[in-house]
Amino acid sequence: MATHWNRIIERTTDDVVILEVWGGPLSVSDSGDRLLKKIQDVVEQGWRRILLNLSEVQYVDSVGLGEVVQGTRTVRDAGGHLAVCGLVKQMRALFSTTKLETVIPVFRSEQEGVDGLARL
């Protein structure tokens, strides 16, 4: 089963775009590269601080994880920063095991993420 990004809600606070992501294990053909496209869109709009709120994502596969990594590269190539927040236990373990937490800042809450990005 592959990650399907069911819904992505975009909000802004100060100079941070928050992408609240909802996901579930469905067919990859249903999801495409929706999250990556959304990240690219906000970067093209000029945003340089992006926070992915993944608190509603219970599962992610290698395709979904690849979108997060590629999105991070996209933001960095534009001179910005991407961070994640709200990881559930399984997602925290995945970020730890894959060492992504050393590449992508991880925050417990959305407010911590917004505050952390403001310092970058």
MODELLER restraints for C-alpha pairs under 7 A, 6 or more apart:
rsr = mdl.restraints
at = mdl.atoms
rsr.add(forms.Gaussian(group=physical.xy_distance, feature=features.Distance(at['CA:1:A'], at['CA:25:A']), mean=5.65, stdev=0.5))
rsr.add(forms.Gaussian(group=physical.xy_distance, feature=features.Distance(at['CA:1:A'], at['CA:26:A']), mean=5.68, stdev=0.5))
rsr.add(forms.Gaussian(group=physical.xy_distance, feature=features.Distance(at['CA:1:A'], at['CA:27:A']), mean=5.98, stdev=0.5))
rsr.add(forms.Gaussian(group=physical.xy_distance, feature=features.Distance(at['CA:2:A'], at['CA:25:A']), mean=5.38, stdev=0.5))
rsr.add(forms.Gaussian(group=physical.xy_distance, feature=features.Distance(at['CA:2:A'], at['CA:26:A']), mean=5.36, stdev=0.5))
rsr.add(forms.Gaussian(group=physical.xy_distance, feature=features.Distance(at['CA:2:A'], at['CA:27:A']), mean=5.27, stdev=0.5))
rsr.add(forms.Gaussian(group=physical.xy_distance, feature=features.Distance(at['CA:2:A'], at['CA:28:A']), mean=5.00, stdev=0.5))
rsr.add(forms.Gaussian(group=physical.xy_distance, feature=features.Distance(at['CA:2:A'], at['CA:61:A']), mean=5.77, stdev=0.5))
rsr.add(forms.Gaussian(group=physical.xy_distance, feature=features.Distance(at['CA:3:A'], at['CA:23:A']), mean=6.69, stdev=0.5))
rsr.add(forms.Gaussian(group=physical.xy_distance, feature=features.Distance(at['CA:3:A'], at['CA:24:A']), mean=5.89, stdev=0.5))
rsr.add(forms.Gaussian(group=physical.xy_distance, feature=features.Distance(at['CA:3:A'], at['CA:25:A']), mean=4.85, stdev=0.5))
rsr.add(forms.Gaussian(group=physical.xy_distance, feature=features.Distance(at['CA:3:A'], at['CA:26:A']), mean=5.84, stdev=0.5))
rsr.add(forms.Gaussian(group=physical.xy_distance, feature=features.Distance(at['CA:3:A'], at['CA:28:A']), mean=6.32, stdev=0.5))
rsr.add(forms.Gaussian(group=physical.xy_distance, feature=features.Distance(at['CA:3:A'], at['CA:60:A']), mean=5.30, stdev=0.5))
rsr.add(forms.Gaussian(group=physical.xy_distance, feature=features.Distance(at['CA:3:A'], at['CA:61:A']), mean=5.72, stdev=0.5))
rsr.add(forms.Gaussian(group=physical.xy_distance, feature=features.Distance(at['CA:3:A'], at['CA:63:A']), mean=6.99, stdev=0.5))
rsr.add(forms.Gaussian(group=physical.xy_distance, feature=features.Distance(at['CA:3:A'], at['CA:64:A']), mean=5.51, stdev=0.5))
rsr.add(forms.Gaussian(group=physical.xy_distance, feature=features.Distance(at['CA:4:A'], at['CA:23:A']), mean=5.48, stdev=0.5))
rsr.add(forms.Gaussian(group=physical.xy_distance, feature=features.Distance(at['CA:4:A'], at['CA:24:A']), mean=5.42, stdev=0.5))
rsr.add(forms.Gaussian(group=physical.xy_distance, feature=features.Distance(at['CA:4:A'], at['CA:25:A']), mean=5.89, stdev=0.5))
rsr.add(forms.Gaussian(group=physical.xy_distance, feature=features.Distance(at['CA:4:A'], at['CA:26:A']), mean=5.33, stdev=0.5))
rsr.add(forms.Gaussian(group=physical.xy_distance, feature=features.Distance(at['CA:4:A'], at['CA:27:A']), mean=6.68, stdev=0.5))
rsr.add(forms.Gaussian(group=physical.xy_distance, feature=features.Distance(at['CA:4:A'], at['CA:28:A']), mean=6.39, stdev=0.5))
rsr.add(forms.Gaussian(group=physical.xy_distance, feature=features.Distance(at['CA:4:A'], at['CA:30:A']), mean=6.60, stdev=0.5))
rsr.add(forms.Gaussian(group=physical.xy_distance, feature=features.Distance(at['CA:4:A'], at['CA:31:A']), mean=4.73, stdev=0.5))
rsr.add(forms.Gaussian(group=physical.xy_distance, feature=features.Distance(at['CA:5:A'], at['CA:21:A']), mean=6.87, stdev=0.5))
rsr.add(forms.Gaussian(group=physical.xy_distance, feature=features.Distance(at['CA:5:A'], at['CA:22:A']), mean=5.88, stdev=0.5))
rsr.add(forms.Gaussian(group=physical.xy_distance, feature=features.Distance(at['CA:5:A'], at['CA:23:A']), mean=4.37, stdev=0.5))
rsr.add(forms.Gaussian(group=physical.xy_distance, feature=features.Distance(at['CA:5:A'], at['CA:24:A']), mean=6.69, stdev=0.5))
rsr.add(forms.Gaussian(group=physical.xy_distance, feature=features.Distance(at['CA:5:A'], at['CA:31:A']), mean=5.98, stdev=0.5))
rsr.add(forms.Gaussian(group=physical.xy_distance, feature=features.Distance(at['CA:5:A'], at['CA:34:A']), mean=6.92, stdev=0.5))
rsr.add(forms.Gaussian(group=physical.xy_distance, feature=features.Distance(at['CA:5:A'], at['CA:35:A']), mean=6.94, stdev=0.5))
rsr.add(forms.Gaussian(group=physical.xy_distance, feature=features.Distance(at['CA:6:A'], at['CA:22:A']), mean=5.48, stdev=0.5))
rsr.add(forms.Gaussian(group=physical.xy_distance, feature=features.Distance(at['CA:6:A'], at['CA:23:A']), mean=5.07, stdev=0.5))
rsr.add(forms.Gaussian(group=physical.xy_distance, feature=features.Distance(at['CA:6:A'], at['CA:24:A']), mean=6.87, stdev=0.5))
rsr.add(forms.Gaussian(group=physical.xy_distance, feature=features.Distance(at['CA:7:A'], at['CA:21:A']), mean=6.02, stdev=0.5))
rsr.add(forms.Gaussian(group=physical.xy_distance, feature=features.Distance(at['CA:7:A'], at['CA:22:A']), mean=5.12, stdev=0.5))
rsr.add(forms.Gaussian(group=physical.xy_distance, feature=features.Distance(at['CA:7:A'], at['CA:23:A']), mean=6.98, stdev=0.5))
rsr.add(forms.Gaussian(group=physical.xy_distance, feature=features.Distance(at['CA:8:A'], at['CA:19:A']), mean=6.16, stdev=0.5))
rsr.add(forms.Gaussian(group=physical.xy_distance, feature=features.Distance(at['CA:8:A'], at['CA:20:A']), mean=5.54, stdev=0.5))
rsr.add(forms.Gaussian(group=physical.xy_distance, feature=features.Distance(at['CA:8:A'], at['CA:21:A']), mean=4.61, stdev=0.5))
rsr.add(forms.Gaussian(group=physical.xy_distance, feature=features.Distance(at['CA:8:A'], at['CA:22:A']), mean=6.28, stdev=0.5))
rsr.add(forms.Gaussian(group=physical.xy_distance, feature=features.Distance(at['CA:9:A'], at['CA:19:A']), mean=5.62, stdev=0.5))
rsr.add(forms.Gaussian(group=physical.xy_distance, feature=features.Distance(at['CA:9:A'], at['CA:20:A']), mean=5.00, stdev=0.5))
rsr.add(forms.Gaussian(group=physical.xy_distance, feature=features.Distance(at['CA:9:A'], at['CA:21:A']), mean=6.56, stdev=0.5))
rsr.add(forms.Gaussian(group=physical.xy_distance, feature=features.Distance(at['CA:10:A'], at['CA:17:A']), mean=6.90, stdev=0.5))
rsr.add(forms.Gaussian(group=physical.xy_distance, feature=features.Distance(at['CA:10:A'], at['CA:18:A']), mean=5.79, stdev=0.5))
rsr.add(forms.Gaussian(group=physical.xy_distance, feature=features.Distance(at['CA:10:A'], at['CA:19:A']), mean=4.76, stdev=0.5))
rsr.add(forms.Gaussian(group=physical.xy_distance, feature=features.Distance(at['CA:10:A'], at['CA:20:A']), mean=6.44, stdev=0.5))
rsr.add(forms.Gaussian(group=physical.xy_distance, feature=features.Distance(at['CA:11:A'], at['CA:17:A']), mean=5.85, stdev=0.5))
rsr.add(forms.Gaussian(group=physical.xy_distance, feature=features.Distance(at['CA:11:A'], at['CA:18:A']), mean=5.14, stdev=0.5))
rsr.add(forms.Gaussian(group=physical.xy_distance, feature=features.Distance(at['CA:11:A'], at['CA:19:A']), mean=6.55, stdev=0.5))
rsr.add(forms.Gaussian(group=physical.xy_distance, feature=features.Distance(at['CA:12:A'], at['CA:18:A']), mean=5.76, stdev=0.5))
rsr.add(forms.Gaussian(group=physical.xy_distance, feature=features.Distance(at['CA:15:A'], at['CA:49:A']), mean=6.76, stdev=0.5))
rsr.add(forms.Gaussian(group=physical.xy_distance, feature=features.Distance(at['CA:16:A'], at['CA:49:A']), mean=4.92, stdev=0.5))
rsr.add(forms.Gaussian(group=physical.xy_distance, feature=features.Distance(at['CA:16:A'], at['CA:50:A']), mean=5.62, stdev=0.5))
rsr.add(forms.Gaussian(group=physical.xy_distance, feature=features.Distance(at['CA:16:A'], at['CA:51:A']), mean=6.94, stdev=0.5))
rsr.add(forms.Gaussian(group=physical.xy_distance, feature=features.Distance(at['CA:16:A'], at['CA:114:A']), mean=6.59, stdev=0.5))
rsr.add(forms.Gaussian(group=physical.xy_distance, feature=features.Distance(at['CA:17:A'], at['CA:47:A']), mean=6.97, stdev=0.5))
rsr.add(forms.Gaussian(group=physical.xy_distance, feature=features.Distance(at['CA:17:A'], at['CA:49:A']), mean=6.32, stdev=0.5))
rsr.add(forms.Gaussian(group=physical.xy_distance, feature=features.Distance(at['CA:17:A'], at['CA:50:A']), mean=4.87, stdev=0.5))
rsr.add(forms.Gaussian(group=physical.xy_distance, feature=features.Distance(at['CA:17:A'], at['CA:51:A']), mean=6.17, stdev=0.5))
rsr.add(forms.Gaussian(group=physical.xy_distance, feature=features.Distance(at['CA:18:A'], at['CA:50:A']), mean=5.96, stdev=0.5))
rsr.add(forms.Gaussian(group=physical.xy_distance, feature=features.Distance(at['CA:18:A'], at['CA:51:A']), mean=4.77, stdev=0.5))
rsr.add(forms.Gaussian(group=physical.xy_distance, feature=features.Distance(at['CA:18:A'], at['CA:52:A']), mean=5.97, stdev=0.5))
rsr.add(forms.Gaussian(group=physical.xy_distance, feature=features.Distance(at['CA:18:A'], at['CA:53:A']), mean=6.83, stdev=0.5))
rsr.add(forms.Gaussian(group=physical.xy_distance, feature=features.Distance(at['CA:19:A'], at['CA:51:A']), mean=6.15, stdev=0.5))
rsr.add(forms.Gaussian(group=physical.xy_distance, feature=features.Distance(at['CA:19:A'], at['CA:52:A']), mean=4.93, stdev=0.5))
rsr.add(forms.Gaussian(group=physical.xy_distance, feature=features.Distance(at['CA:19:A'], at['CA:53:A']), mean=5.99, stdev=0.5))
rsr.add(forms.Gaussian(group=physical.xy_distance, feature=features.Distance(at['CA:20:A'], at['CA:52:A']), mean=6.04, stdev=0.5))
rsr.add(forms.Gaussian(group=physical.xy_distance, feature=features.Distance(at['CA:20:A'], at['CA:53:A']), mean=4.63, stdev=0.5))
rsr.add(forms.Gaussian(group=physical.xy_distance, feature=features.Distance(at['CA:20:A'], at['CA:54:A']), mean=6.47, stdev=0.5))
rsr.add(forms.Gaussian(group=physical.xy_distance, feature=features.Distance(at['CA:21:A'], at['CA:52:A']), mean=6.90, stdev=0.5))
rsr.add(forms.Gaussian(group=physical.xy_distance, feature=features.Distance(at['CA:21:A'], at['CA:53:A']), mean=6.02, stdev=0.5))
rsr.add(forms.Gaussian(group=physical.xy_distance, feature=features.Distance(at['CA:21:A'], at['CA:54:A']), mean=5.50, stdev=0.5))
rsr.add(forms.Gaussian(group=physical.xy_distance, feature=features.Distance(at['CA:21:A'], at['CA:56:A']), mean=6.60, stdev=0.5))
rsr.add(forms.Gaussian(group=physical.xy_distance, feature=features.Distance(at['CA:21:A'], at['CA:57:A']), mean=6.91, stdev=0.5))
rsr.add(forms.Gaussian(group=physical.xy_distance, feature=features.Distance(at['CA:22:A'], at['CA:56:A']), mean=5.03, stdev=0.5))
rsr.add(forms.Gaussian(group=physical.xy_distance, feature=features.Distance(at['CA:22:A'], at['CA:57:A']), mean=5.47, stdev=0.5))
rsr.add(forms.Gaussian(group=physical.xy_distance, feature=features.Distance(at['CA:23:A'], at['CA:56:A']), mean=6.66, stdev=0.5))
rsr.add(forms.Gaussian(group=physical.xy_distance, feature=features.Distance(at['CA:23:A'], at['CA:57:A']), mean=4.86, stdev=0.5))
rsr.add(forms.Gaussian(group=physical.xy_distance, feature=features.Distance(at['CA:24:A'], at['CA:57:A']), mean=6.62, stdev=0.5))
rsr.add(forms.Gaussian(group=physical.xy_distance, feature=features.Distance(at['CA:24:A'], at['CA:58:A']), mean=6.82, stdev=0.5))
rsr.add(forms.Gaussian(group=physical.xy_distance, feature=features.Distance(at['CA:24:A'], at['CA:59:A']), mean=6.34, stdev=0.5))
rsr.add(forms.Gaussian(group=physical.xy_distance, feature=features.Distance(at['CA:25:A'], at['CA:59:A']), mean=6.55, stdev=0.5))
rsr.add(forms.Gaussian(group=physical.xy_distance, feature=features.Distance(at['CA:33:A'], at['CA:67:A']), mean=6.87, stdev=0.5))
rsr.add(forms.Gaussian(group=physical.xy_distance, feature=features.Distance(at['CA:35:A'], at['CA:67:A']), mean=6.55, stdev=0.5))
rsr.add(forms.Gaussian(group=physical.xy_distance, feature=features.Distance(at['CA:36:A'], at['CA:67:A']), mean=5.32, stdev=0.5))
rsr.add(forms.Gaussian(group=physical.xy_distance, feature=features.Distance(at['CA:36:A'], at['CA:71:A']), mean=5.46, stdev=0.5))
rsr.add(forms.Gaussian(group=physical.xy_distance, feature=features.Distance(at['CA:39:A'], at['CA:71:A']), mean=5.98, stdev=0.5))
rsr.add(forms.Gaussian(group=physical.xy_distance, feature=features.Distance(at['CA:40:A'], at['CA:74:A']), mean=6.85, stdev=0.5))
rsr.add(forms.Gaussian(group=physical.xy_distance, feature=features.Distance(at['CA:43:A'], at['CA:75:A']), mean=6.55, stdev=0.5))
rsr.add(forms.Gaussian(group=physical.xy_distance, feature=features.Distance(at['CA:48:A'], at['CA:75:A']), mean=6.60, stdev=0.5))
rsr.add(forms.Gaussian(group=physical.xy_distance, feature=features.Distance(at['CA:48:A'], at['CA:79:A']), mean=6.81, stdev=0.5))
rsr.add(forms.Gaussian(group=physical.xy_distance, feature=features.Distance(at['CA:48:A'], at['CA:80:A']), mean=4.18, stdev=0.5))
rsr.add(forms.Gaussian(group=physical.xy_distance, feature=features.Distance(at['CA:48:A'], at['CA:81:A']), mean=6.12, stdev=0.5))
rsr.add(forms.Gaussian(group=physical.xy_distance, feature=features.Distance(at['CA:49:A'], at['CA:80:A']), mean=5.71, stdev=0.5))
rsr.add(forms.Gaussian(group=physical.xy_distance, feature=features.Distance(at['CA:49:A'], at['CA:81:A']), mean=5.04, stdev=0.5))
rsr.add(forms.Gaussian(group=physical.xy_distance, feature=features.Distance(at['CA:49:A'], at['CA:82:A']), mean=5.98, stdev=0.5))
rsr.add(forms.Gaussian(group=physical.xy_distance, feature=features.Distance(at['CA:49:A'], at['CA:117:A']), mean=6.48, stdev=0.5))
rsr.add(forms.Gaussian(group=physical.xy_distance, feature=features.Distance(at['CA:50:A'], at['CA:81:A']), mean=6.37, stdev=0.5))
rsr.add(forms.Gaussian(group=physical.xy_distance, feature=features.Distance(at['CA:50:A'], at['CA:82:A']), mean=4.76, stdev=0.5))
rsr.add(forms.Gaussian(group=physical.xy_distance, feature=features.Distance(at['CA:50:A'], at['CA:83:A']), mean=6.46, stdev=0.5))
rsr.add(forms.Gaussian(group=physical.xy_distance, feature=features.Distance(at['CA:51:A'], at['CA:82:A']), mean=5.76, stdev=0.5))
rsr.add(forms.Gaussian(group=physical.xy_distance, feature=features.Distance(at['CA:51:A'], at['CA:83:A']), mean=4.93, stdev=0.5))
rsr.add(forms.Gaussian(group=physical.xy_distance, feature=features.Distance(at['CA:51:A'], at['CA:84:A']), mean=5.47, stdev=0.5))
rsr.add(forms.Gaussian(group=physical.xy_distance, feature=features.Distance(at['CA:51:A'], at['CA:113:A']), mean=6.67, stdev=0.5))
rsr.add(forms.Gaussian(group=physical.xy_distance, feature=features.Distance(at['CA:52:A'], at['CA:83:A']), mean=6.23, stdev=0.5))
rsr.add(forms.Gaussian(group=physical.xy_distance, feature=features.Distance(at['CA:52:A'], at['CA:84:A']), mean=4.58, stdev=0.5))
rsr.add(forms.Gaussian(group=physical.xy_distance, feature=features.Distance(at['CA:52:A'], at['CA:85:A']), mean=6.25, stdev=0.5))
rsr.add(forms.Gaussian(group=physical.xy_distance, feature=features.Distance(at['CA:53:A'], at['CA:84:A']), mean=5.84, stdev=0.5))
rsr.add(forms.Gaussian(group=physical.xy_distance, feature=features.Distance(at['CA:53:A'], at['CA:85:A']), mean=4.95, stdev=0.5))
rsr.add(forms.Gaussian(group=physical.xy_distance, feature=features.Distance(at['CA:53:A'], at['CA:86:A']), mean=5.77, stdev=0.5))
rsr.add(forms.Gaussian(group=physical.xy_distance, feature=features.Distance(at['CA:53:A'], at['CA:110:A']), mean=6.64, stdev=0.5))
rsr.add(forms.Gaussian(group=physical.xy_distance, feature=features.Distance(at['CA:54:A'], at['CA:84:A']), mean=6.85, stdev=0.5))
rsr.add(forms.Gaussian(group=physical.xy_distance, feature=features.Distance(at['CA:54:A'], at['CA:85:A']), mean=6.09, stdev=0.5))
rsr.add(forms.Gaussian(group=physical.xy_distance, feature=features.Distance(at['CA:54:A'], at['CA:86:A']), mean=5.43, stdev=0.5))
rsr.add(forms.Gaussian(group=physical.xy_distance, feature=features.Distance(at['CA:54:A'], at['CA:87:A']), mean=5.66, stdev=0.5))
rsr.add(forms.Gaussian(group=physical.xy_distance, feature=features.Distance(at['CA:55:A'], at['CA:86:A']), mean=4.26, stdev=0.5))
rsr.add(forms.Gaussian(group=physical.xy_distance, feature=features.Distance(at['CA:55:A'], at['CA:87:A']), mean=5.28, stdev=0.5))
rsr.add(forms.Gaussian(group=physical.xy_distance, feature=features.Distance(at['CA:55:A'], at['CA:88:A']), mean=6.11, stdev=0.5))
rsr.add(forms.Gaussian(group=physical.xy_distance, feature=features.Distance(at['CA:58:A'], at['CA:88:A']), mean=6.66, stdev=0.5))
rsr.add(forms.Gaussian(group=physical.xy_distance, feature=features.Distance(at['CA:72:A'], at['CA:82:A']), mean=5.65, stdev=0.5))
rsr.add(forms.Gaussian(group=physical.xy_distance, feature=features.Distance(at['CA:75:A'], at['CA:81:A']), mean=5.90, stdev=0.5))
rsr.add(forms.Gaussian(group=physical.xy_distance, feature=features.Distance(at['CA:75:A'], at['CA:82:A']), mean=6.40, stdev=0.5))
rsr.add(forms.Gaussian(group=physical.xy_distance, feature=features.Distance(at['CA:82:A'], at['CA:104:A']), mean=6.88, stdev=0.5))
rsr.add(forms.Gaussian(group=physical.xy_distance, feature=features.Distance(at['CA:83:A'], at['CA:104:A']), mean=5.65, stdev=0.5))
rsr.add(forms.Gaussian(group=physical.xy_distance, feature=features.Distance(at['CA:83:A'], at['CA:105:A']), mean=4.82, stdev=0.5))
rsr.add(forms.Gaussian(group=physical.xy_distance, feature=features.Distance(at['CA:83:A'], at['CA:106:A']), mean=5.97, stdev=0.5))
rsr.add(forms.Gaussian(group=physical.xy_distance, feature=features.Distance(at['CA:83:A'], at['CA:113:A']), mean=6.92, stdev=0.5))
rsr.add(forms.Gaussian(group=physical.xy_distance, feature=features.Distance(at['CA:84:A'], at['CA:105:A']), mean=6.37, stdev=0.5))
rsr.add(forms.Gaussian(group=physical.xy_distance, feature=features.Distance(at['CA:84:A'], at['CA:106:A']), mean=5.02, stdev=0.5))
rsr.add(forms.Gaussian(group=physical.xy_distance, feature=features.Distance(at['CA:84:A'], at['CA:107:A']), mean=6.22, stdev=0.5))
rsr.add(forms.Gaussian(group=physical.xy_distance, feature=features.Distance(at['CA:85:A'], at['CA:106:A']), mean=5.62, stdev=0.5))
rsr.add(forms.Gaussian(group=physical.xy_distance, feature=features.Distance(at['CA:85:A'], at['CA:107:A']), mean=4.56, stdev=0.5))
rsr.add(forms.Gaussian(group=physical.xy_distance, feature=features.Distance(at['CA:85:A'], at['CA:108:A']), mean=5.38, stdev=0.5))
rsr.add(forms.Gaussian(group=physical.xy_distance, feature=features.Distance(at['CA:85:A'], at['CA:109:A']), mean=5.50, stdev=0.5))
rsr.add(forms.Gaussian(group=physical.xy_distance, feature=features.Distance(at['CA:85:A'], at['CA:110:A']), mean=5.82, stdev=0.5))
rsr.add(forms.Gaussian(group=physical.xy_distance, feature=features.Distance(at['CA:85:A'], at['CA:113:A']), mean=6.18, stdev=0.5))
rsr.add(forms.Gaussian(group=physical.xy_distance, feature=features.Distance(at['CA:86:A'], at['CA:107:A']), mean=6.82, stdev=0.5))
rsr.add(forms.Gaussian(group=physical.xy_distance, feature=features.Distance(at['CA:86:A'], at['CA:108:A']), mean=5.21, stdev=0.5))
rsr.add(forms.Gaussian(group=physical.xy_distance, feature=features.Distance(at['CA:86:A'], at['CA:109:A']), mean=5.34, stdev=0.5))
rsr.add(forms.Gaussian(group=physical.xy_distance, feature=features.Distance(at['CA:86:A'], at['CA:110:A']), mean=6.85, stdev=0.5))
rsr.add(forms.Gaussian(group=physical.xy_distance, feature=features.Distance(at['CA:95:A'], at['CA:101:A']), mean=5.48, stdev=0.5))
rsr.add(forms.Gaussian(group=physical.xy_distance, feature=features.Distance(at['CA:107:A'], at['CA:113:A']), mean=5.28, stdev=0.5))
